[in-house]
Amino acid sequence: MTVKHSVTVYSTLKKEPVCRRCGETPCTCRSNHSETLSSQPLRIRLDRKGRKGKSVTLIEGVPANSPQTQELCRTLKNRLGAGGTVREGGIEIQGDQRGKIVQLLAEMNYKTKLVGG
């Protein structure tokens, strides 16, 4: 009895992973992997923990260390007249600015979602 077709069960050879989007190896949709901010719902919440009672509005769901994120933070700070920064968890804007941020992001065609009370 001879086997014409064999299936590899386990291999120690390093292979490129198959792309989940295009199903190709190597990936042919590499340029499309960086998702834009507008395709993701941005979560907006108020945080006071560990800040000595000061309020900070957090915008979560943005990619960290992205030029697009830096530009969005800069625009929000200028339009709101408040300080802020980009951290690993998202964008932090000083004060309770939730309503204004939702309105500004809606004008910029971003999907938003208020989280928390």
JOMOZI-V612661 format. One record per pair of residues at least 12 apart in sequence whose ideal C-beta (glycine too) atoms are under 7 Angstrom apart, sorted by the first residue. I is the first residue (numbers start at 1). J is the second residue. Records with the same first field share a line. If there is no record, write none. Layout:
I = J, J
This chain:
37 = 62, 68, 72, 110
38 = 109, 110
40 = 61
41 = 61, 111, 112, 113
42 = 59, 61, 62, 105, 110, 111, 112
43 = 60, 61, 113, 115
44 = 57, 59, 98, 101, 102, 112, 114, 115
45 = 58, 115, 116
46 = 96, 98, 116
55 = 95, 96
56 = 92, 93, 94
57 = 93, 95, 96, 97, 98, 101
58 = 89, 90, 92
59 = 90, 91, 101
60 = 89, 90
61 = 90
62 = 90, 91
64 = 88
69 = 86, 91
70 = 86
72 = 91
73 = 86, 91
76 = 91, 93, 101, 104
77 = 93
79 = 104
80 = 93, 97, 100
82 = 94, 95, 97
98 = 114
102 = 114
